[in-house]
Amino acid sequence: MAKSKKEKSLLNEGSMAFIKEYLNNSSPTGYETSGQKIWLDYLKPYIDSHFVDNYGTAVGVINPEAEYKVVIEAHADEISWFVHYITSDGYIHVTRNGGSDHQIAPSKRVNIYTKKGIVRGVFGWPAIHVRQGKDEKKPETHTIWLDVGAKNKKEVEELGVHVGCVCTFTEGFEELNHGYWIGRAFDNRMGGVMIAEVARLLKENKKKLPFGLYIVNAVQEEVGLNGAGMITQTIKPNVAICTDVTHDTTSPMMSKATSGETHCKEGPVLTYAPAVHNILLEKIIKAAEDNNIPFQRHASSRSTGTDTDAFAFSNGGVPSALISLPLKYMHTTVETIHKNDVENCIRLMYEVLLKLSPKDSYKYL
C-alpha cells in the first residue's frame, strides 16, 4: 500500500537536517564517537536521560525508573579500512574493518583519520589499457592501495598516518529520483535515524508509555554484534525490537531463490527466524495491519545476522524481533533506499510501542 500523496510526511525540516548531518559523518567500527555525539544531541530533547557504555554504545531512556524495559535498537558503525602496511615508496596497503568490499575500492576517495586531522587519499588503480590481456589484474585485498601524494614512507608518516589509522570512503547523502535516497552507510545509521524519530514522535504526541523505553544505538555490529551483546547485559531488557537493513532482491544479480523477494518502496521487512520471538512478531504484524502500514515478510535460516541475535540469546532469552529497511547495493557508497520505507518503519515501531504492555506474556506454554 503506497503512501497517499496528501499524507503529511513524518520527517520534518529538523529531521532532514539531522539525517544529512548524521549520514555525512563518518562512524567507522570502533571509532563511532563523533556520530554518537550527533545522534545524542538530536535525541536529548525527546528523552529523560541517557548514558554511554565503555565501548561507545549510546542509549537514550524514557521512563528510566520503570522496572519493565523495552529496547528499540539500531547500530551506529559503518564498514571501513585500517592502514595495514606502508611501503618504502609511500603507498599504503589496507585491511578490512568490517565487511568492506575490495572490488569497489579502486578510484574511491578516502578520509584517513590521524591525530593531526583528516588526511585525504585515493585508492589508486592502473589504467585499463595497461592491464588488459591474460595477465589482467583484478582488485584483491592485497592488491589495492592508497595514495596520499607521498614519495616515500617518511612523507606518509609526516602526515600523521601510521599502521592502525582508520579510513572511510567520502561519499555522502543525496536525494535521487522518485523518493529514493543514496548514500554511504545507510547500513545502519538510517536505523539510528528511525529510532530517534520514534522518540521524537512519542514526545511531540505526548504519549505516555507504561514501561521504560531504551533507545539504543549500538557499536561494532559490523564485526560480530559486539555492542549489542555488551549493552543487553547492562540493560537486561524484557523485550527488544531491532532495526537493520535487508536486501532489495529485485535488483540485478540478486537471486530470489536464494535470498527471497523483498522490494524497496513496499514497506518494512519482518523476519521469521529462530531468534525472532513469534508472539512479538505477531504483535508487530497486527500493529501493521491495524494501522494500514505495508510490510513484507522474509525468512532467515540459522540466524538473522543482525543485533537481534545478540539480544535474543542473552540474559536467559529476551523476546526479540527484527524490523528491516529494504536497501539496494549494501556495503557500497551508493546504498539506495526509499523515503516511504523509512517513514513506514518509523510508523510501525511507533505503533508497536503503543500496543506493548508490561502485562504481555511471551511464554509459549
C-alpha positions as CSV (number, residue, x, y, z in Angstrom):
1,M,0.0,0.0,0.0
2,A,1.7,3.2,-1.2
3,K,1.5,6.3,0.9
4,S,-1.1,8.9,-0.2
5,K,0.3,12.0,-1.8
6,K,-1.8,14.1,0.6
7,E,-0.5,12.3,3.7
8,K,1.9,14.5,5.7
9,S,5.5,13.4,5.9
10,L,6.7,12.2,9.2
11,L,10.1,13.7,8.6
12,N,10.1,17.5,9.2
13,E,12.8,20.1,8.4
14,G,14.7,19.3,11.6
15,S,14.6,15.6,10.8
16,M,16.1,16.1,7.3
17,A,18.9,18.4,8.7
18,F,19.7,15.6,11.2
19,I,19.7,13.0,8.5
20,K,22.1,14.9,6.3
21,E,24.5,15.7,9.2
22,Y,24.4,12.2,10.7
23,L,24.7,10.3,7.4
24,N,27.5,12.5,6.0
25,N,29.6,12.0,9.2
26,S,32.0,9.0,9.3
27,S,31.4,6.4,12.0
28,P,33.8,3.5,11.4
29,T,33.6,0.4,13.6
30,G,35.5,1.1,16.8
31,Y,35.5,4.9,16.2
32,E,31.8,5.8,16.4
33,T,32.2,8.7,18.8
34,S,31.5,11.7,16.5
35,G,28.4,10.0,15.1
36,Q,27.2,9.1,18.5
37,K,27.5,12.7,19.7
38,I,25.5,13.9,16.7
39,W,22.8,11.3,17.4
40,L,22.6,12.0,21.1
41,D,22.4,15.8,20.6
42,Y,19.4,15.3,18.3
43,L,17.8,12.8,20.7
44,K,18.2,14.6,24.0
45,P,15.1,16.8,23.8
46,Y,12.9,13.7,23.4
47,I,14.2,11.6,26.3
48,D,14.5,11.7,30.1
49,S,18.1,10.5,30.5
50,H,20.9,8.9,28.6
51,F,24.2,7.0,29.1
52,V,27.1,5.7,27.0
53,D,28.9,2.5,27.8
54,N,32.6,1.8,27.8
55,Y,32.8,1.0,24.1
56,G,30.6,3.8,22.9
57,T,27.1,2.4,22.6
58,A,24.7,5.3,23.2
59,V,21.4,4.9,25.0
60,G,18.5,7.3,25.4
61,V,15.9,6.5,28.0
62,I,12.3,7.4,28.5
63,N,10.9,6.5,32.0
64,P,14.2,5.4,33.4
65,E,12.6,4.5,36.8
66,A,10.3,1.8,35.3
67,E,11.2,-1.8,36.1
68,Y,9.9,-3.2,32.8
69,K,12.3,-2.4,30.0
70,V,11.7,-2.3,26.2
71,V,14.6,-1.7,23.7
72,I,14.4,-0.3,20.2
73,E,17.8,-0.6,18.6
74,A,20.0,0.2,15.6
75,H,23.7,0.0,15.1
76,A,25.9,3.1,14.6
77,D,29.0,1.7,12.9
78,E,30.0,1.6,9.2
79,I,32.4,-0.6,7.4
80,S,35.9,0.9,6.8
81,W,39.6,0.1,6.4
82,F,42.7,0.1,8.6
83,V,46.1,1.2,7.4
84,H,48.0,-2.2,7.4
85,Y,51.3,-1.6,5.8
86,I,53.2,1.4,4.4
87,T,55.7,0.7,1.6
88,S,59.1,2.4,1.3
89,D,57.9,4.4,-1.7
90,G,54.9,5.8,0.1
91,Y,51.9,3.6,-0.9
92,I,49.5,2.3,1.8
93,H,48.0,-1.1,1.9
94,V,44.9,-1.7,4.0
95,T,42.9,-4.4,5.8
96,R,39.2,-4.6,6.3
97,N,37.4,-3.2,9.4
98,G,34.1,-5.0,8.9
99,G,32.8,-6.2,5.6
100,S,34.4,-3.7,3.3
101,D,34.2,-4.6,-0.4
102,H,37.7,-4.5,-2.1
103,Q,36.1,-4.7,-5.6
104,I,34.6,-1.2,-5.4
105,A,37.6,0.4,-3.8
106,P,39.7,1.4,-6.9
107,S,39.2,5.1,-7.8
108,K,37.4,5.9,-4.5
109,R,38.4,8.9,-2.4
110,V,39.0,8.3,1.3
111,N,39.5,10.1,4.6
112,I,42.3,8.8,6.8
113,Y,41.8,9.7,10.4
114,T,45.0,10.7,12.3
115,K,45.8,12.6,15.4
116,K,46.9,15.5,13.2
117,G,43.5,15.6,11.5
118,I,42.0,14.1,8.3
119,V,44.3,13.1,5.6
120,R,42.8,12.8,2.1
121,G,43.8,9.9,-0.1
122,V,42.7,7.8,-3.1
123,F,42.5,4.1,-3.9
124,G,44.7,4.1,-7.0
125,W,44.4,1.7,-9.9
126,P,46.2,1.4,-13.3
127,A,44.5,2.5,-16.5
128,I,42.5,-0.1,-18.4
129,H,44.8,-0.1,-21.4
130,V,47.9,-1.1,-19.4
131,R,46.2,-4.0,-17.6
132,Q,44.4,-5.8,-20.4
133,G,45.1,-9.3,-21.6
134,K,45.7,-12.7,-20.0
135,D,47.6,-11.2,-17.0
136,E,44.9,-8.5,-16.3
137,K,44.9,-7.7,-12.5
138,K,41.7,-7.6,-10.6
139,P,41.1,-5.9,-7.2
140,E,42.0,-8.0,-4.2
141,T,42.5,-7.0,-0.6
142,H,46.3,-7.5,-1.1
143,T,46.5,-5.6,-4.5
144,I,44.5,-2.4,-3.7
145,W,46.4,0.5,-2.2
146,L,46.0,4.1,-1.0
147,D,47.9,7.1,-2.5
148,V,48.2,10.2,-0.3
149,G,50.6,12.1,-2.6
150,A,53.8,11.0,-0.8
151,K,57.0,9.8,-2.5
152,N,58.2,7.7,0.4
153,K,57.3,6.3,3.8
154,K,58.7,9.2,5.7
155,E,56.4,11.7,3.9
156,V,53.4,9.4,4.7
157,E,54.4,9.4,8.4
158,E,54.9,13.1,8.4
159,L,51.2,13.5,7.6
160,G,50.4,11.6,10.8
161,V,49.5,8.3,9.1
162,H,50.6,5.1,10.8
163,V,49.6,1.5,10.9
164,G,46.2,1.3,12.6
165,C,44.7,4.6,11.3
166,V,41.2,4.1,10.1
167,C,39.9,5.1,6.6
168,T,36.4,5.7,5.2
169,F,35.0,6.5,1.8
170,T,33.9,10.1,1.4
171,E,30.6,9.9,-0.5
172,G,27.6,11.4,1.4
173,F,23.8,11.6,1.4
174,E,21.9,12.6,-1.8
175,E,18.3,12.6,-2.8
176,L,18.0,10.7,-6.1
177,N,14.6,10.5,-8.0
178,H,11.1,9.4,-7.2
179,G,11.7,9.4,-3.5
180,Y,14.9,7.4,-3.5
181,W,17.9,8.4,-1.4
182,I,21.5,7.3,-1.9
183,G,24.4,7.4,0.5
184,R,27.2,5.7,2.3
185,A,26.4,3.7,5.5
186,F,22.6,3.7,5.4
187,D,23.6,0.3,6.9
188,N,22.7,1.1,9.6
189,R,22.8,4.8,10.5
190,M,19.4,5.1,8.9
191,G,18.2,2.7,11.7
192,G,19.6,5.3,14.2
193,V,17.6,7.9,12.4
194,M,14.4,5.8,12.6
195,I,14.6,5.1,16.3
196,A,15.4,8.7,17.1
197,E,12.4,9.7,15.1
198,V,10.2,7.3,17.1
199,A,11.3,9.1,20.3
200,R,10.5,12.4,18.7
201,L,7.0,11.3,17.8
202,L,6.3,10.0,21.3
203,K,7.4,13.3,22.8
204,E,5.5,15.5,20.3
205,N,2.4,13.4,20.5
206,K,2.6,13.4,24.3
207,K,2.4,9.6,24.6
208,K,3.0,8.1,28.0
209,L,4.4,4.6,27.9
210,P,3.8,2.1,30.8
211,F,7.4,0.9,30.6
212,G,10.9,2.2,30.3
213,L,12.0,2.7,26.7
214,Y,15.7,2.3,25.9
215,I,16.6,3.8,22.5
216,V,19.9,2.0,21.7
217,N,22.5,3.0,19.1
218,A,24.9,0.1,19.4
219,V,28.6,0.0,18.2
220,Q,30.6,-2.8,16.5
221,E,27.8,-4.7,14.8
222,E,29.8,-5.0,11.6
223,V,32.5,-7.1,13.4
224,G,30.3,-9.5,15.3
225,L,27.3,-7.8,17.0
226,N,29.7,-6.8,19.8
227,G,28.0,-3.6,21.0
228,A,24.5,-5.2,21.3
229,G,26.0,-8.2,23.1
230,M,27.5,-5.8,25.7
231,I,24.6,-3.5,26.2
232,T,22.0,-6.2,26.6
233,Q,23.9,-7.3,29.6
234,T,23.8,-3.8,31.0
235,I,20.1,-3.0,30.4
236,K,18.7,-6.6,30.8
237,P,15.6,-5.7,28.7
238,N,12.3,-7.6,28.8
239,V,11.7,-7.0,25.1
240,A,13.9,-5.9,22.2
241,I,12.9,-4.7,18.7
242,C,15.9,-4.3,16.5
243,T,16.2,-2.5,13.2
244,D,18.7,-3.1,10.3
245,V,18.7,-3.1,6.6
246,T,18.0,-6.0,4.2
247,H,18.4,-6.6,0.5
248,D,16.1,-5.4,-2.3
249,T,16.3,-8.7,-4.1
250,T,14.7,-7.4,-7.3
251,S,17.9,-5.5,-8.2
252,P,20.2,-7.1,-10.8
253,M,22.4,-10.1,-9.9
254,M,20.3,-10.9,-6.8
255,S,18.7,-14.4,-6.5
256,K,15.2,-14.5,-5.2
257,A,15.5,-18.3,-4.9
258,T,18.5,-17.8,-2.5
259,S,17.5,-14.6,-0.8
260,G,13.7,-14.3,-1.0
261,E,11.7,-11.5,-2.6
262,T,11.8,-8.1,-0.9
263,H,11.5,-4.7,-2.6
264,C,12.3,-1.1,-1.9
265,K,9.1,1.1,-1.7
266,E,6.9,-1.8,-0.4
267,G,7.3,-1.3,3.3
268,P,9.3,-2.7,6.3
269,V,10.5,-6.2,6.1
270,L,9.6,-8.5,9.0
271,T,11.8,-11.6,9.5
272,Y,11.0,-15.1,10.6
273,A,14.0,-16.8,12.3
274,P,14.9,-18.8,15.4
275,A,15.9,-15.6,17.1
276,V,12.7,-13.8,16.4
277,H,10.0,-14.4,19.0
278,N,6.8,-15.5,17.3
279,I,4.5,-13.8,19.8
280,L,6.3,-10.5,19.5
281,L,6.3,-10.8,15.7
282,E,2.6,-11.3,15.7
283,K,2.1,-8.2,17.7
284,I,4.1,-6.3,15.1
285,I,2.1,-7.7,12.3
286,K,-1.1,-6.8,14.0
287,A,0.1,-3.2,14.5
288,A,0.9,-3.0,10.8
289,E,-2.4,-4.4,9.8
290,D,-4.4,-2.2,12.2
291,N,-2.7,0.9,11.0
292,N,-2.6,0.1,7.3
293,I,1.2,0.0,7.3
294,P,2.5,-2.0,4.3
295,F,5.0,-4.7,5.2
296,Q,6.9,-7.6,3.6
297,R,8.0,-11.0,5.0
298,H,11.4,-12.6,5.0
299,A,12.7,-15.9,6.3
300,S,16.2,-16.4,7.7
301,S,17.8,-19.8,8.4
302,R,20.1,-20.2,11.4
303,S,20.4,-16.5,12.3
304,T,19.3,-13.1,11.2
305,G,22.9,-11.9,11.1
306,T,21.8,-8.8,13.0
307,D,21.9,-7.5,16.5
308,T,18.6,-9.3,17.0
309,D,20.6,-12.5,17.6
310,A,22.7,-10.8,20.3
311,F,19.6,-9.6,22.2
312,A,17.6,-12.8,21.8
313,F,20.2,-15.2,23.0
314,S,21.3,-13.4,26.2
315,N,20.0,-12.9,29.7
316,G,18.1,-16.1,29.6
317,G,16.5,-15.2,26.3
318,V,15.0,-11.8,25.5
319,P,11.9,-11.8,23.3
320,S,13.2,-10.1,20.2
321,A,12.1,-9.1,16.7
322,L,13.6,-7.5,13.7
323,I,12.1,-4.7,11.5
324,S,14.3,-4.2,8.4
325,L,14.6,-1.4,5.9
326,P,14.9,-2.7,2.3
327,L,18.0,-1.4,0.6
328,K,19.9,-1.8,-2.7
329,Y,23.7,-2.1,-3.1
330,M,24.6,-2.9,0.5
331,H,28.2,-2.1,1.6
332,T,28.8,0.2,-1.3
333,T,29.0,4.0,-1.4
334,V,25.6,4.2,-3.2
335,E,23.4,2.3,-0.9
336,T,19.8,3.1,-2.0
337,I,16.6,3.3,0.0
338,H,13.2,4.8,-0.4
339,K,11.8,7.6,1.8
340,N,8.4,5.8,2.1
341,D,10.1,2.8,3.6
342,V,11.9,4.9,6.2
343,E,8.7,6.6,7.2
344,N,6.8,3.3,7.4
345,C,9.5,1.7,9.5
346,I,9.2,4.7,11.9
347,R,5.4,4.4,11.9
348,L,5.5,0.7,12.6
349,M,7.9,0.9,15.5
350,Y,5.8,3.8,17.0
351,E,2.5,1.9,16.7
352,V,4.0,-1.3,18.2
353,L,5.3,0.6,21.2
354,L,1.8,1.9,21.8
355,K,0.5,-1.7,21.9
356,L,3.1,-3.2,24.3
357,S,2.4,-3.7,28.0
358,P,4.3,-5.0,31.0
359,K,1.4,-7.4,31.4
360,D,2.2,-9.1,28.0
361,S,3.2,-12.7,28.2
362,Y,5.8,-14.2,25.9
363,K,5.5,-17.7,27.2
364,Y,4.7,-20.3,24.5
365,L,3.3,-22.8,27.1
